[in-house]
Amino acid sequence: MNSVLKQKAINGWNLFLLISVPMSAIMVFEMMGVDLSTGPGVSSMIGFSVRFAVPFIFLVVAISSLQVLFPGPIPMWLLRNRKHIGLCFAVAMAWQGLFISMMSLFQHDYYYEDIFLLRDELEGSVGYIFLTAMVLTSFSFGRKLLSAKQWKLLHKSGLYFLFAYPFSVYWWNLHYYPNPELMDYCFYWFGFVAFVLRIAAWSKKRVQLASRNSPDSSAPTGLKLLGAAIIAFGVVVAMTGLHWQEPFTTFVTTPAWSENLVLWLPYWPLEPYLSLFIIGFGALFLTRSDRL
């Protein structure tokens, strides 16, 4: 397995070309069957390009965690190629950016009447700013402009923001809009598992740190049970958004200031991420140690 995964054809820039070139060819082929002179036609290409981008951002979110939790040749291969997998995501997003530009330039009446929302515009614009900065600083000429801490802060913040947008889209598709498609389920749970893996990896590192500081350190049994119960509750919350979304949103947005935030603050009031917050909180209890 190690020898296969070290082949040049599936590593580095070769892997990038192996993925991005066919992806771009499929994009062009799809464009040929769509009337790009209409708003709905361009809109369909925006959605089509997103479906290519989403798996890559979710995979990038999970890669480092996989190596922590399940060290082995495949997680190591993914980690080694994380930059180029991320650049494949950037290519898919570049296609989406092209179609969004076409929409805003040539179909502006359709865009502003049927699609435009200020919050969506802010989410998309900030996402592309992050993506551009992350791509530029993925190369030596850009990376040398930042300190190690600045680079880490930029890429981690950008990764979370870019993850948040598609994850929220598929959460709403499942837990608000009628008749979700199979792809909505697949992408939502892919994103959910990817982020839960990050929580699990953080928990494992936290336990290892406590163990190094004190071999006998361990969370009290009561805290472990509480943490496990909170995590289980978080999973239930992730599965049942259709039942609690409306009363939760109504309650949180009752104050006027909160209702106003909905119009312009990206992702507020954070319904799609509530289950992840709960699971992270449970992990905090599950791995609690006096030595940390």
Steps between C-alpha positions, in 0.01 A plus 500: 500500500779743589675443168177554306414820685848639435462479123560839337178472298284535810704749698560874493428689181434178311211427736377858458495462122348155524202650682469857375532436126216242476293714737543802274422290193175383661418859583547607137296203377215592736513862385443389142161358598384808694363827370738748660307791356233449767508551875380148584763353268786684669351423842499128419872518419568673831334208679677248277845642579425504873437126496857450381646736760326372813665154530846658480447753780345235724789264427757770578325562833534131589851419371717603793257335741512171313876480548462566873220248551590231247869533416588305190602525136172639363461780760868580449451517122204733551701717738791511257267619224278724709623815326421367154161364605426845635603650167254268326234658718626839389462400133139396556436826683662694215243348265226601740650850516488519121132411492419740783676777306297411190185516707576838654622657173258365245199382703493766767121543488444130564774499763365789706136398466527124559833419667668793674506514878744728681603226743568254218702766321708562813556130558607444141722809481680426827543139390667602174725747684613220731543259209711745299723574799537130579595413141757779477658404832512132402804588291838618625471853357182558701588301808815702565283809548348349816645373825432139593226607743339730245503228235344247736234749611410589141473142379315368801254790504449474126454125516228531763324780314511316168374184672217688670334620180432169319430322828230754583353472149451124526379526860224736386422275204433214742344680794299780341425452132261225389602196298877486554699299248736210570795729427386734778516214750839383373664843510351596836617186674836512325552848642369401841733201526795706373460755779428240767830336401672830579335506841606138559859575395510802732368280781765235437778760510354643819501158667855431381618834639345427837655154499846641433463751779372236741469132404227449759291797392154424373165666494274392788249235403212737560643756259561229240141386523377859480722566200380185324137594568552852362666359187212256449258789539696695238462214253125496565489876438684446171236251389187685608543859380171483315321481837683766699620751237191721492447543878875543555529768234189677627633500857851620411381773264231636734717797608502771232881513491517127427234521230697779333818294508329237284498748211874553482700282739615181323342180632314664793342358715724198430233228491701265274792498741309451824560123500874553442519747789325250726728213397808717554370597844447133583853418386629768736341318795597156371869593492507726807808466716636702787834491324371695197 
